[in-house]
Amino acid sequence: MSDYRYPYQDGVFVLNELVGLEQICHSAGLEEFAEGLAEAVLDEASKLGTEQLAPLNVVGDQQGAKLVDNQVQETPGFSDAYQQFCEGGWPSLAANPEFGGQGLPNALSVAVNEVWQSSNLAWALCPLLTQGAIEALETHGSEQLQQHYLPRLISGEWTGTMNLTEPDAGTDLAALKTRAVPEGDHYRITGQKIFITWGDHQMTENIVHLVLARLPDAPAGVKGISLFVVPKFLLDENGQVTDQRNDASAVALEHKLGIHGSPTCVMSFGDNDGAIGYLVGEENNGLACMFTMMNDARQGVGLQGLAISERAYQQALEYAKDRVQGTLRDGSRVTIMKHPDVRRMLLQMKSGIQAMRALTYVARAESDLCQHAQDSEQRAKHQARTDLLTPIVKGWVTELAQEMTYLAVQVHGGMGFIEETGVAQHYRDARILTIYEGTTGIQALDLIGRKTLVDSGAALTDLLSEIASDLDQISEPELQDLVSAICDALKHAEEAKKWVLKTASKDPAAAGAASVSFMMLLGYLCGGWLSVKSASIAQAKLNDPESDQPFLESKIVSTRFYVEQLLPRTSGLLSAVMAGGDAVMQLSEEQF
C-alpha cells in the first residue's frame, strides 16, 4: 500500500503556464483571486485527499457497497468523508453563484477533481455524476426545477445520477423502453435502468435521478426520448424535501471487476403506482439534454484516467525505491530503482501522465474561455474546441491509463499480481474507464462524425494550425530536435485528416475501422505538443536562479522521453488509418 500526494508542482505548472489560470480569473472578474489561487486551493484539497479519502480507497475495494433491506449501504467511512467534503465547500467550487456556487474557474476545478479521483476513484464518482446533473439542469431545466434542485445539488446536500442504459438498450438508446405518462404537472415513470453509478446510498437526504424515457405518443428512435428529474424523496410546493418516498429504488447491485466502493445499481422505476418525474427541457428532446450531462462526464472520466495513472505511478515509484533486488559488480545490493528497465517503465509512466495532465487541464479550460469570451465568434471557437477535445480526452487518456496501470503492476513484478500489495486495485479500477460514458469506439466515431465531418474539419484544422504556430515560436536550440519530431507527427495528423474527409463520408465501414487509430493519433500528437510547449517554458525558466531547477530539468527529460518513445506511435497509427477497413471487413462472421 502507498500514500497519495497530489503532484503539486506539475499541477500548478500546467495551470499557471499552459492553461493561463491568472488570465482566466481576470476575464471572469475574479482579479482578487488571480494570484496564488491554484496554490492555495490545491493545498487544502490535497489535505482532504491525502488524509481522508486516500486511506478509504482500499476499504472501498475490500468492503464494497451492499444492498440491505432494499437500500444501498455505502462503504464504512465514505459518508463521513462526504460530509467533510461538503463542509469544506468543495461541491460548489466552480458552480454558478446564482444558486450558491463559488464561481471559480473550471480549469481550477479539474485540478481539484484530480485530487478526489486519485485519492479514491470509487468514492469520487458520486460528486462527478452530480456535477453533470447540475450542468444539465442549469442548461435545460425550467426556472422552478433550477430553484428547487440546483442549490442543494451544488451544496452537496443532494447528489445526482444519470439513468440511460437498459437491459436491451446500451449504446443503442433508440431501443430504450422506459415510459413516461403525463399526469397533471408531472409524469409517471415506469421501467428499469442498469449500470447506474451511485444510484442509491445513505450519505445525503435526497438523490436526484435524471432519467431518459418515452412518452406514449413519442416518435420511434432517439427523436422520441425525453429527460425527466425523478427525486428519491418527493418535494413539497416550496421545494423542500419530504419523507414521502418516490416509486424508485435500487433492486440489485452489480458484482464488478473494480470500483467496488461505487454502488452500480439496477434501478426500478414504477413498481407500484409509477415514479413521479418532471420534464427537463422539451418533450422528445431528452437526448440533447442528456448529452450536456454526458459530455461533462466524459471529460470527467478522461480525468479519471489521468488520476488513476498518477496513483499507480506513485505506488510503483515508492516500491522501486524500497525493493532491494540484484547486485552491482562490487557485490553491493541495490534497489530495483537502479535497474535500467525499471527506470524505463517509470519514465514512460511519468512522461505519459504529464502529457495526459496537460491535455486534460487545457481541454477543460476551454469551457472557461467559452463562457467568458468577448464576442460570439470567440465563443463559437472555444465551444468547437471543447467539443473536439472531449472525445480525445475521454478516449486517448483512458486507453493510455490501461498502459500506465499495467506498467505499475509490472514494476512490482510478482508482487504486483498479489492483491495485498494494492497496485492491482488500480489496474482493475482503471478497466472501466474505456467503457462507461461511451466506449473508446463510440468516442472515436463521435470524433470522426460529429466533430470532424460535421464541419468539414474546420475545428480540427484550427487545432492543428495552433499547434504549428506554437511550434514555430519555440526557439531554444536544445529543443529543436523535439520540435522537428512534433512537426512530423503534425504531418501525420494532417494526412489522417485528409483521408477522413475524403473517404469516411463515403464509406462508413472504413470510418468505423479507422476511427480509433485516428483518435489515438490525435491524442499522442496533442500530448506531444503540450509536452514540448512545457519543455520550452521549463528551458526558459532554468535561467532564473530562484526557479526549481530539478523539477524543470525533469520536465525537459520527461518530454524528451515522450517524444522519443511514445510520439513515434503516430506513424503506425497513420498507416492504420489509411488502411481503413480493408482487412477489418473482409472476413465473414463464420471466418472469425
ZARORO-591450 format. One line per field, with one value per residue (C-alpha): residue number from 1; residue in one letter; chain; x, y, z. Coordinates in pm, whole numbers, plus 50000, padded with zeros to 5 digits. Each point is the difference from the previous one (the first is absolute). Layout:
BEGIN
num	[NUM, ...]
residuo	[A, ...]
cadena	[A, ...]
xx	[X, ...]
yy	[Y, ...]
zz	[Z, ...]
This chain:
BEGIN
num	[1, 2, 3, 4, 5, 6, 7, 8, 9, 10, 11, 12, 13, 14, 15, 16, 17, 18, 19, 20, 21, 22, 23, 24, 25, 26, 27, 28, 29, 30, 31, 32, 33, 34, 35, 36, 37, 38, 39, 40, 41, 42, 43, 44, 45, 46, 47, 48, 49, 50, 51, 52, 53, 54, 55, 56, 57, 58, 59, 60, 61, 62, 63, 64, 65, 66, 67, 68, 69, 70, 71, 72, 73, 74, 75, 76, 77, 78, 79, 80, 81, 82, 83, 84, 85, 86, 87, 88, 89, 90, 91, 92, 93, 94, 95, 96, 97, 98, 99, 100, 101, 102, 103, 104, 105, 106, 107, 108, 109, 110, 111, 112, 113, 114, 115, 116, 117, 118, 119, 120, 121, 122, 123, 124, 125, 126, 127, 128, 129, 130, 131, 132, 133, 134, 135, 136, 137, 138, 139, 140, 141, 142, 143, 144, 145, 146, 147, 148, 149, 150, 151, 152, 153, 154, 155, 156, 157, 158, 159, 160, 161, 162, 163, 164, 165, 166, 167, 168, 169, 170, 171, 172, 173, 174, 175, 176, 177, 178, 179, 180, 181, 182, 183, 184, 185, 186, 187, 188, 189, 190, 191, 192, 193, 194, 195, 196, 197, 198, 199, 200, 201, 202, 203, 204, 205, 206, 207, 208, 209, 210, 211, 212, 213, 214, 215, 216, 217, 218, 219, 220, 221, 222, 223, 224, 225, 226, 227, 228, 229, 230, 231, 232, 233, 234, 235, 236, 237, 238, 239, 240, 241, 242, 243, 244, 245, 246, 247, 248, 249, 250, 251, 252, 253, 254, 255, 256, 257, 258, 259, 260, 261, 262, 263, 264, 265, 266, 267, 268, 269, 270, 271, 272, 273, 274, 275, 276, 277, 278, 279, 280, 281, 282, 283, 284, 285, 286, 287, 288, 289, 290, 291, 292, 293, 294, 295, 296, 297, 298, 299, 300, 301, 302, 303, 304, 305, 306, 307, 308, 309, 310, 311, 312, 313, 314, 315, 316, 317, 318, 319, 320, 321, 322, 323, 324, 325, 326, 327, 328, 329, 330, 331, 332, 333, 334, 335, 336, 337, 338, 339, 340, 341, 342, 343, 344, 345, 346, 347, 348, 349, 350, 351, 352, 353, 354, 355, 356, 357, 358, 359, 360, 361, 362, 363, 364, 365, 366, 367, 368, 369, 370, 371, 372, 373, 374, 375, 376, 377, 378, 379, 380, 381, 382, 383, 384, 385, 386, 387, 388, 389, 390, 391, 392, 393, 394, 395, 396, 397, 398, 399, 400, 401, 402, 403, 404, 405, 406, 407, 408, 409, 410, 411, 412, 413, 414, 415, 416, 417, 418, 419, 420, 421, 422, 423, 424, 425, 426, 427, 428, 429, 430, 431, 432, 433, 434, 435, 436, 437, 438, 439, 440, 441, 442, 443, 444, 445, 446, 447, 448, 449, 450, 451, 452, 453, 454, 455, 456, 457, 458, 459, 460, 461, 462, 463, 464, 465, 466, 467, 468, 469, 470, 471, 472, 473, 474, 475, 476, 477, 478, 479, 480, 481, 482, 483, 484, 485, 486, 487, 488, 489, 490, 491, 492, 493, 494, 495, 496, 497, 498, 499, 500, 501, 502, 503, 504, 505, 506, 507, 508, 509, 510, 511, 512, 513, 514, 515, 516, 517, 518, 519, 520, 521, 522, 523, 524, 525, 526, 527, 528, 529, 530, 531, 532, 533, 534, 535, 536, 537, 538, 539, 540, 541, 542, 543, 544, 545, 546, 547, 548, 549, 550, 551, 552, 553, 554, 555, 556, 557, 558, 559, 560, 561, 562, 563, 564, 565, 566, 567, 568, 569, 570, 571, 572, 573, 574, 575, 576, 577, 578, 579, 580, 581, 582, 583, 584, 585, 586, 587, 588, 589, 590, 591, 592]
residuo	[M, S, D, Y, R, Y, P, Y, Q, D, G, V, F, V, L, N, E, L, V, G, L, E, Q, I, C, H, S, A, G, L, E, E, F, A, E, G, L, A, E, A, V, L, D, E, A, S, K, L, G, T, E, Q, L, A, P, L, N, V, V, G, D, Q, Q, G, A, K, L, V, D, N, Q, V, Q, E, T, P, G, F, S, D, A, Y, Q, Q, F, C, E, G, G, W, P, S, L, A, A, N, P, E, F, G, G, Q, G, L, P, N, A, L, S, V, A, V, N, E, V, W, Q, S, S, N, L, A, W, A, L, C, P, L, L, T, Q, G, A, I, E, A, L, E, T, H, G, S, E, Q, L, Q, Q, H, Y, L, P, R, L, I, S, G, E, W, T, G, T, M, N, L, T, E, P, D, A, G, T, D, L, A, A, L, K, T, R, A, V, P, E, G, D, H, Y, R, I, T, G, Q, K, I, F, I, T, W, G, D, H, Q, M, T, E, N, I, V, H, L, V, L, A, R, L, P, D, A, P, A, G, V, K, G, I, S, L, F, V, V, P, K, F, L, L, D, E, N, G, Q, V, T, D, Q, R, N, D, A, S, A, V, A, L, E, H, K, L, G, I, H, G, S, P, T, C, V, M, S, F, G, D, N, D, G, A, I, G, Y, L, V, G, E, E, N, N, G, L, A, C, M, F, T, M, M, N, D, A, R, Q, G, V, G, L, Q, G, L, A, I, S, E, R, A, Y, Q, Q, A, L, E, Y, A, K, D, R, V, Q, G, T, L, R, D, G, S, R, V, T, I, M, K, H, P, D, V, R, R, M, L, L, Q, M, K, S, G, I, Q, A, M, R, A, L, T, Y, V, A, R, A, E, S, D, L, C, Q, H, A, Q, D, S, E, Q, R, A, K, H, Q, A, R, T, D, L, L, T, P, I, V, K, G, W, V, T, E, L, A, Q, E, M, T, Y, L, A, V, Q, V, H, G, G, M, G, F, I, E, E, T, G, V, A, Q, H, Y, R, D, A, R, I, L, T, I, Y, E, G, T, T, G, I, Q, A, L, D, L, I, G, R, K, T, L, V, D, S, G, A, A, L, T, D, L, L, S, E, I, A, S, D, L, D, Q, I, S, E, P, E, L, Q, D, L, V, S, A, I, C, D, A, L, K, H, A, E, E, A, K, K, W, V, L, K, T, A, S, K, D, P, A, A, A, G, A, A, S, V, S, F, M, M, L, L, G, Y, L, C, G, G, W, L, S, V, K, S, A, S, I, A, Q, A, K, L, N, D, P, E, S, D, Q, P, F, L, E, S, K, I, V, S, T, R, F, Y, V, E, Q, L, L, P, R, T, S, G, L, L, S, A, V, M, A, G, G, D, A, V, M, Q, L, S, E, E, Q, F]
cadena	[A, A, A, A, A, A, A, A, A, A, A, A, A, A, A, A, A, A, A, A, A, A, A, A, A, A, A, A, A, A, A, A, A, A, A, A, A, A, A, A, A, A, A, A, A, A, A, A, A, A, A, A, A, A, A, A, A, A, A, A, A, A, A, A, A, A, A, A, A, A, A, A, A, A, A, A, A, A, A, A, A, A, A, A, A, A, A, A, A, A, A, A, A, A, A, A, A, A, A, A, A, A, A, A, A, A, A, A, A, A, A, A, A, A, A, A, A, A, A, A, A, A, A, A, A, A, A, A, A, A, A, A, A, A, A, A, A, A, A, A, A, A, A, A, A, A, A, A, A, A, A, A, A, A, A, A, A, A, A, A, A, A, A, A, A, A, A, A, A, A, A, A, A, A, A, A, A, A, A, A, A, A, A, A, A, A, A, A, A, A, A, A, A, A, A, A, A, A, A, A, A, A, A, A, A, A, A, A, A, A, A, A, A, A, A, A, A, A, A, A, A, A, A, A, A, A, A, A, A, A, A, A, A, A, A, A, A, A, A, A, A, A, A, A, A, A, A, A, A, A, A, A, A, A, A, A, A, A, A, A, A, A, A, A, A, A, A, A, A, A, A, A, A, A, A, A, A, A, A, A, A, A, A, A, A, A, A, A, A, A, A, A, A, A, A, A, A, A, A, A, A, A, A, A, A, A, A, A, A, A, A, A, A, A, A, A, A, A, A, A, A, A, A, A, A, A, A, A, A, A, A, A, A, A, A, A, A, A, A, A, A, A, A, A, A, A, A, A, A, A, A, A, A, A, A, A, A, A, A, A, A, A, A, A, A, A, A, A, A, A, A, A, A, A, A, A, A, A, A, A, A, A, A, A, A, A, A, A, A, A, A, A, A, A, A, A, A, A, A, A, A, A, A, A, A, A, A, A, A, A, A, A, A, A, A, A, A, A, A, A, A, A, A, A, A, A, A, A, A, A, A, A, A, A, A, A, A, A, A, A, A, A, A, A, A, A, A, A, A, A, A, A, A, A, A, A, A, A, A, A, A, A, A, A, A, A, A, A, A, A, A, A, A, A, A, A, A, A, A, A, A, A, A, A, A, A, A, A, A, A, A, A, A, A, A, A, A, A, A, A, A, A, A, A, A, A, A, A, A, A, A, A, A, A, A, A, A, A, A, A, A, A, A, A, A, A, A, A, A, A, A, A, A, A, A, A, A, A, A, A, A, A, A, A, A, A, A, A, A, A, A, A, A, A, A, A, A, A, A, A, A, A, A, A, A, A, A, A, A, A, A, A, A, A, A, A, A, A, A, A, A, A, A, A, A, A, A, A, A, A, A, A]
xx	[50000, 50116, 49913, 49869, 50119, 49864, 50284, 49993, 50292, 49878, 49637, 50079, 50243, 49731, 49738, 50225, 50218, 49784, 49643, 50057, 49786, 50083, 49873, 49685, 49937, 50034, 49761, 49750, 50017, 50189, 50302, 50019, 50057, 50232, 50339, 50073, 49652, 50113, 50257, 49760, 49708, 50206, 50182, 49671, 49857, 50313, 49955, 49650, 50107, 50311, 49870, 49638, 49922, 50317, 49998, 49639, 50091, 50102, 49709, 49760, 50173, 49977, 49667, 49790, 49647, 49725, 49626, 49831, 49621, 49947, 50248, 50361, 50244, 50322, 50349, 50079, 50166, 49872, 49715, 50221, 50244, 49715, 49880, 50350, 50007, 49677, 50099, 50311, 49784, 50161, 49683, 49926, 50351, 49927, 49620, 49780, 49987, 49632, 49927, 50257, 50314, 50339, 50042, 50368, 50145, 49937, 50372, 50065, 49717, 50149, 50326, 49811, 49798, 50324, 50068, 49667, 50029, 50358, 49925, 49692, 49856, 49698, 49895, 50067, 49759, 49715, 50084, 50111, 49650, 49848, 50203, 49850, 49647, 50062, 50120, 49693, 49750, 50168, 50004, 49660, 49790, 49705, 50036, 49804, 50213, 50313, 49880, 49887, 50296, 50315, 50077, 50001, 50186, 50261, 50039, 50033, 49693, 49855, 50180, 49912, 49996, 49971, 49754, 50043, 50084, 49740, 50038, 49919, 50127, 50368, 50173, 49687, 49779, 49743, 49891, 49920, 49657, 49956, 49667, 49880, 49626, 49879, 49802, 49926, 50322, 50210, 50048, 49981, 50322, 50015, 50294, 50335, 50350, 50331, 50360, 49888, 50299, 49922, 49632, 49934, 50183, 49941, 50247, 49745, 49634, 49905, 50121, 49901, 49970, 50010, 49810, 49950, 49652, 49742, 49662, 49704, 49981, 50374, 50152, 50219, 50375, 50210, 49770, 49737, 50202, 49928, 50192, 49845, 50103, 49893, 50090, 50044, 49784, 49728, 50005, 49720, 49874, 50282, 50272, 50063, 50067, 49726, 50005, 49787, 50206, 49964, 49931, 50366, 50245, 50316, 49904, 50347, 50371, 50241, 50304, 50287, 50365, 50088, 49869, 49836, 49935, 49777, 49650, 49902, 49624, 49715, 49733, 49629, 49753, 49627, 49967, 49685, 49819, 50279, 50285, 49921, 50226, 50026, 50089, 50341, 50004, 49753, 49816, 50188, 50319, 50143, 50306, 50129, 49944, 50173, 50298, 50067, 50040, 50178, 50264, 50081, 50034, 50215, 50262, 49967, 50070, 50302, 50120, 49947, 50241, 50263, 49923, 50018, 50324, 50154, 49898, 50144, 50322, 50054, 49962, 50235, 50260, 49989, 50035, 50293, 50184, 49943, 50029, 50355, 50074, 50325, 50364, 50260, 50337, 50151, 49744, 49794, 49623, 49784, 49637, 49822, 49999, 50359, 49894, 49974, 49680, 49821, 50108, 49869, 49657, 49987, 50105, 49744, 49737, 50129, 50019, 49667, 49822, 50140, 49872, 49662, 49980, 50090, 49734, 49729, 50050, 50031, 49687, 49798, 50122, 49832, 49663, 50121, 50125, 49665, 49800, 50197, 50063, 49965, 49803, 49792, 50279, 50244, 49727, 49924, 50372, 50051, 49680, 50116, 50338, 49825, 49787, 50302, 50222, 49734, 50013, 50381, 50024, 49751, 50140, 50375, 50057, 49800, 50166, 50342, 49893, 49978, 50367, 50102, 49834, 50136, 50351, 49941, 49921, 50301, 50238, 49886, 50080, 49831, 49888, 49791, 49783, 49932, 49696, 50153, 50257, 49718, 50114, 49769, 49703, 50107, 50034, 49650, 49842, 50145, 49840, 49651, 50123, 50013, 49645, 49760, 49875, 50055, 50261, 50321, 49840, 49705, 50236, 50192, 49686, 49884, 50334, 49974, 49628, 49881, 50333, 50184, 49764, 49723, 50199, 50221, 50293, 49989, 50046, 50275, 50175, 49992, 50160, 50273, 50072, 50041, 50241, 50207, 50002, 50116, 50280, 50121, 50045, 50228, 50350, 50214, 50283, 49990, 49643, 50008, 50023, 49686, 49823, 50094, 49849, 49673, 49992, 50023, 49711, 49807, 50046, 49863, 49694, 49951, 50017, 49756, 49761, 50009, 49927, 49707, 49848, 50044, 49911, 49798, 49696, 49968, 50091, 49856, 50175, 50335, 49922, 49909, 50316, 50228, 49835, 50186, 50339, 49907, 49904, 50312, 50222, 49852, 50038, 50372, 50045, 49821, 50195, 50326, 49906, 49925, 50302, 50241, 49830, 50058, 50363, 50050, 49858, 50214, 50314, 49943, 49941, 50329, 50174, 49822, 50213, 49683, 49835, 49971, 50281, 49950, 49629, 50062, 50279, 49777, 49728, 50237, 50129, 49646, 49901, 50298, 49904, 49640, 50110, 50252, 49799, 49626, 49957, 50135, 49678, 49831, 50173, 49851, 49662, 50003, 50062, 49706, 49778, 50098, 49929, 49642, 49780, 50194, 50077, 49735, 49703, 50137, 49916, 49651, 49858, 50067, 50368, 50061]
yy	[50000, 50356, 50350, 50249, 50356, 50233, 50077, 50361, 50130, 49858, 50091, 50362, 50018, 49887, 50235, 50307, 49944, 49807, 50076, 50363, 49985, 50356, 50134, 49791, 50146, 50353, 49931, 49856, 50306, 49811, 50228, 49969, 49625, 50006, 49990, 49687, 49852, 49661, 49958, 50085, 49789, 49696, 50005, 49970, 49741, 49791, 49981, 49854, 49764, 49875, 49981, 49891, 49862, 49811, 49767, 49905, 49889, 49649, 49981, 50059, 49730, 49744, 50107, 50108, 50135, 49759, 49976, 49969, 50010, 50147, 50280, 50038, 50035, 50166, 49901, 50079, 50341, 50129, 50199, 50176, 50091, 50134, 50223, 50146, 50051, 50201, 50193, 50116, 50146, 49781, 49904, 50368, 50098, 50079, 50017, 50296, 50260, 50059, 49662, 50009, 49914, 50168, 50070, 49907, 49884, 49650, 49980, 50015, 49759, 49734, 50010, 49968, 49713, 49821, 49995, 49829, 49752, 49900, 49974, 49784, 49948, 49796, 50261, 50292, 49864, 50127, 50374, 49956, 49890, 50280, 50255, 49867, 50021, 50362, 50078, 49841, 50174, 50338, 49977, 49843, 50005, 50230, 50286, 49804, 49688, 50211, 50175, 49675, 49779, 50195, 50160, 49664, 49818, 50275, 49994, 49622, 49952, 49791, 49794, 49929, 49696, 49932, 49727, 49904, 49632, 49722, 49622, 50020, 50352, 50066, 50217, 49971, 50239, 49992, 49665, 50123, 49905, 50201, 50187, 50337, 50067, 50361, 50064, 50364, 50192, 49685, 49660, 49640, 49814, 49621, 49787, 49859, 50145, 49821, 50101, 50305, 50140, 50098, 49934, 49972, 50070, 50150, 50290, 50272, 50069, 49977, 49869, 50164, 49754, 50129, 49739, 49948, 49875, 49998, 50172, 49788, 50177, 50051, 49939, 49694, 50012, 50259, 50282, 49867, 50014, 50249, 50081, 50008, 50089, 49721, 50072, 49717, 50197, 50232, 50375, 50223, 50306, 50209, 49763, 49853, 49628, 49790, 49653, 49865, 49745, 50006, 49674, 49958, 49763, 49796, 49633, 49853, 50082, 49888, 49790, 50168, 49960, 50326, 50321, 49783, 50300, 50156, 49845, 49912, 49954, 49843, 50268, 49924, 50282, 49955, 49658, 50129, 50311, 50140, 50229, 50371, 50189, 50352, 50084, 50156, 50207, 49922, 49676, 49763, 50204, 49801, 49868, 50351, 50087, 49685, 50063, 50317, 49782, 49725, 50225, 50143, 49646, 49893, 50261, 49890, 49638, 50110, 50171, 49671, 49837, 50256, 49973, 49621, 50002, 50252, 49792, 49685, 50183, 50126, 49649, 49851, 50270, 49943, 49624, 50042, 50216, 49750, 49659, 49861, 49759, 49930, 50094, 50223, 49870, 50079, 49774, 50273, 49950, 50257, 50097, 49929, 50376, 49947, 49763, 50166, 49822, 50099, 50358, 49974, 49891, 50273, 50269, 49874, 50043, 50340, 50143, 49855, 50127, 50351, 50005, 49873, 50268, 50277, 49898, 49937, 50337, 50196, 49836, 50086, 50360, 50041, 50009, 50302, 50170, 49933, 50131, 50323, 50063, 50362, 49933, 49731, 49905, 49922, 49822, 49776, 49928, 49888, 49796, 49822, 49933, 49859, 49775, 49882, 49924, 49823, 49662, 50020, 50060, 49723, 49753, 50052, 50074, 49700, 49767, 50123, 49944, 49627, 50008, 50213, 49776, 49692, 50142, 50067, 49633, 49902, 50210, 49796, 49674, 49702, 50212, 50208, 49694, 49966, 50193, 50088, 50221, 50227, 50091, 49742, 50208, 50288, 49763, 49863, 50339, 50148, 49737, 50154, 50338, 49902, 49862, 50222, 50336, 49859, 49742, 50091, 49905, 50231, 50289, 49938, 49991, 50320, 50162, 49908, 50056, 50281, 50179, 49968, 49923, 50222, 50321, 49866, 49990, 50369, 49954, 49743, 50224, 50282, 49775, 49878, 50359, 50102, 49712, 50108, 50360, 49898, 49789, 50293, 50204, 49749, 50133, 49818, 49820, 49713, 49915, 50025, 49624, 49963, 50270, 49820, 49677, 50173, 50153, 49649, 49886, 50310, 49894, 49657, 50167, 50214, 49694, 49814, 50296, 50011, 49626, 50034, 50291, 49824, 49642, 49973, 50190, 49759, 49676, 49960, 49665, 50159, 50277, 49750, 49799, 50303, 50207, 49875, 50030, 50352, 50097, 49847, 50174, 50337, 49913, 49926, 50316, 50222, 49843, 50061, 50358, 50099, 49810, 50180, 50329, 49923, 49913, 50333, 50186, 49792, 50063, 50376, 49987, 49817, 50336, 50123, 49921, 50006, 49723, 49636, 49865, 49626, 50021, 50195, 49766, 49697, 50167, 50027, 49645, 49862, 50185, 49860, 49649, 50055, 50131, 49721, 49709, 50076, 50257, 49767, 49802, 50260, 49854, 49654, 50148, 50198, 49676, 49843, 50296, 49987, 49627, 50078, 49693, 49798, 49708, 50062, 49945, 49713, 49703, 49859, 49946, 49627, 50066, 50175]
zz	[50000, 49940, 50104, 49746, 49949, 49733, 49751, 50107, 49794, 49671, 50061, 50081, 49707, 49755, 50146, 50005, 49694, 49752, 50103, 50099, 50314, 50099, 49667, 50030, 50345, 49863, 49713, 50249, 50225, 50271, 50021, 50379, 49962, 49700, 50173, 50199, 49956, 49876, 50274, 50283, 49879, 49904, 50333, 50188, 49761, 50035, 50375, 49968, 49725, 50176, 50354, 49955, 49655, 49907, 50305, 49917, 49649, 50100, 50247, 49712, 49796, 50278, 50152, 49704, 50012, 50109, 49942, 50342, 50049, 49653, 50066, 49896, 50289, 49890, 50113, 50367, 50027, 49666, 50152, 50254, 49725, 49789, 50284, 50036, 49624, 50017, 50312, 49817, 49722, 49736, 49804, 49926, 49886, 49634, 50022, 49911, 50283, 49915, 50160, 50278, 49807, 50038, 49629, 49982, 49666, 49864, 49932, 50373, 50070, 49773, 50196, 50328, 49856, 49917, 50374, 50073, 49712, 50084, 50370, 49964, 49653, 50113, 50256, 49765, 49739, 50218, 49979, 49637, 49894, 50207, 49805, 49678, 50140, 50099, 49649, 49840, 50227, 49972, 49621, 49934, 50318, 50062, 50246, 50260, 49960, 50028, 50316, 50163, 49914, 49912, 50341, 50178, 49725, 49998, 50378, 49995, 50219, 49716, 49736, 49638, 49772, 49628, 49891, 49636, 49956, 49999, 49966, 49628, 49936, 50064, 49742, 49786, 50196, 49720, 50146, 50351, 50138, 50322, 49976, 50124, 50013, 50052, 50320, 50079, 50062, 50011, 49836, 50119, 49917, 49965, 49892, 50100, 49963, 50048, 50073, 50198, 50187, 50359, 49930, 50372, 50327, 50344, 49989, 49915, 50073, 49633, 49665, 49672, 49712, 49644, 49799, 49626, 49909, 49720, 49991, 49881, 49664, 49954, 49656, 49959, 50051, 50179, 49888, 50238, 50321, 50281, 50319, 50348, 50355, 50236, 50367, 50250, 50245, 49872, 50062, 50125, 49811, 50150, 49883, 50345, 50023, 50161, 50154, 49713, 49809, 49623, 49816, 49904, 50163, 49954, 49962, 49944, 50004, 49729, 50099, 49820, 49908, 50175, 50161, 50267, 50223, 49735, 50008, 49643, 50024, 49815, 50043, 49980, 49936, 50052, 50161, 50171, 49873, 49785, 50099, 49988, 49761, 49861, 49641, 49933, 49682, 49723, 49934, 49767, 50036, 50289, 49825, 49930, 50367, 50117, 49774, 50199, 50307, 49810, 49841, 50342, 50132, 49705, 50080, 50363, 49908, 49799, 50316, 50184, 49754, 50092, 50371, 50031, 49796, 50240, 50302, 49843, 49906, 50353, 50137, 49739, 50066, 50375, 49951, 49760, 50253, 50283, 49834, 50030, 49717, 49813, 50050, 49842, 49877, 50339, 50164, 50166, 50009, 49822, 49972, 49674, 49939, 49880, 49722, 49656, 49896, 50320, 49943, 49643, 50123, 50263, 49752, 49751, 50269, 50109, 49649, 49895, 50311, 49958, 49641, 50116, 50270, 49759, 49749, 50262, 50170, 49675, 49859, 50308, 49993, 49661, 50179, 50201, 49686, 49835, 50295, 50025, 49629, 49894, 49683, 49832, 49760, 50281, 50194, 49703, 49952, 50360, 49999, 49686, 50165, 50308, 49782, 49802, 50299, 50208, 49816, 49985, 50374, 50075, 49746, 49989, 50369, 50123, 49748, 50109, 50361, 49925, 49902, 50295, 50259, 49822, 50035, 50369, 50052, 49789, 50211, 50301, 49826, 50164, 50293, 49762, 49938, 50371, 50123, 50337, 49826, 49888, 49649, 49845, 50116, 49779, 49703, 50063, 50071, 49681, 49778, 50009, 49877, 49632, 50027, 50193, 49870, 49651, 49902, 49822, 49671, 50066, 50081, 49680, 49786, 50169, 49918, 49632, 49952, 50226, 50047, 49666, 49713, 50135, 49936, 49719, 50242, 50095, 50376, 49947, 49749, 50254, 50264, 49764, 49895, 50365, 50058, 49697, 50122, 50348, 49855, 49789, 50318, 50174, 49941, 50256, 49813, 50253, 49900, 49621, 49949, 50213, 49800, 49679, 50132, 50092, 49651, 49854, 50220, 49892, 49637, 50092, 50147, 49689, 49776, 50223, 49993, 49620, 49983, 50238, 49809, 49666, 50090, 50319, 49877, 49708, 50178, 50354, 50045, 49930, 50247, 50269, 49943, 49997, 50272, 50308, 49828, 49892, 50354, 50155, 49744, 50097, 50367, 49969, 49792, 50254, 50285, 49816, 49905, 50358, 50135, 49767, 50077, 50370, 49934, 49824, 50300, 50236, 49792, 50019, 50374, 50061, 49964, 50312, 50310, 50212, 49797, 50103, 49784, 50065, 49914, 49680, 49893, 50060, 49792, 49705, 50037, 50024, 49684, 49816, 50105, 49887, 49660, 49947, 50138, 49975, 49724, 49723, 50040, 49780, 49696, 50049, 50085, 49674, 49811, 50183, 49908, 49634, 49986, 50099, 50005, 49743, 50231, 50264, 49772, 49786, 50221, 50026, 50348, 49964, 49927, 50331]
